[in-house]
């Protein structure tokens, strides 16, 4: 979560998320646009790269 938070901050994107035990849920949606945008897709790709480090 810390690594994803750093990436989100770099991208000036602040997703909604929660964690409980060993599960993290990240909701990507640009609130100002009211939809999923290219910015959300870029952050999702970055999150995937971070997650790949742990597989």
NORKA-V592391 format. One record per helix or strand of 3 or more residues. SS is the DSSP state (~ for helix, > for strand). FROM is the first residue (numbers start at 0). TO is the last residue. Records with the same first field share a line. If there is no record, write none. Layout:
SS=FROM-TO  FROM-TO
This chain:
~=1-9  37-51
>=15-19  22-26
